[in-house]
Amino acid sequence: MIVSLNQPPGEFYKNFSDNVKLLAQKNYNFHYNEPVVTYFTASFHDSVILLCRALNHNSIHDPNFKDLSIRDARMQAFHSMKN
């Protein structure tokens, strides 16, 4: 059995990939050899976006959120991502 990951087709993913490659070149002088960025790059991007949304949600809805330690804030954010 061979298991492989497919790159999402479509113009949106192509634009996302082009933007990632442009920022990598501009900010880090890194050149991608692939025509599009890997699935793992896109998954990491989505994970960061979800974490930021959870942190933002908690900071708006919990008045004590800004007083939490980083560890406690992260735990609370992850808990809200499950809901």
N, C-alpha and C positions, 0 to 999 in steps of 0.2 A: 504494500500500500504506500502511496506517495501522498503526503499532505503538503499543500502549499497555500500561501496567502495570495489572494487576488487583490490587485489595486482597484479601488473603486473607479468605475468608468465615469466619464462625463467632464464637462467644462469646469464645473466647480472645483473638482479635485485637481485638475490641471492648473487652474489659477492659483489654488492653495500651494501646490507644489512649486510653481514658478516664484511665488512670493517667498517661500521658505528658502529656495536656492538663492534668490536675490539678496535676502537678509544675511544668509550665511556667507556669501561672497563679500558683501559690503562691510559687515561688522566683524567677521572672523577670518576673512581671507581663505575661506574653505570652498573648494570646488566639488560639486557632486558629479560623479561619473555616470549616474543613472539618468534616464530621460525624465523620471518623476521620483519624488522622495518616497521612501519606503513606508509601508503600512505602520511600522513601529514609530516612525516620526509623527505620523498623523495621530496615532493613538496617544502618544505622549502629549501632543498639543491638546487633544480633547480632554485628557485627564487634568491638565493644568487649568483649562477653562472651567471644568466642573468643580475643581477645588476652589477656585476663585469665586465662583457663583455661590458655593456653600458658605465660604467665609463672609462674603458680602451679605448674604441672607441672614446669617447669624448676627452680624454686627448691627444690622438694622432692627432685627426683632428681639434682641436680647440686650437690655441696657447694661448688663454686667460683663458683656463679652469682651470689651476692651481691657478689662481688669484681669482677665484670665492669663495664666502662663501660656507660653507657646504650645506646650504639650497638651494642656487642657483645651485650648482653642482648636487645635488640630483634631482632637478626639471628638469635640462637639461638632465640628464641621463634617467629619466623616460620618457621624451618626445622622446628621441631617441629610446627607447624600443618599442614605438608605431609604429615607422616607419619600 
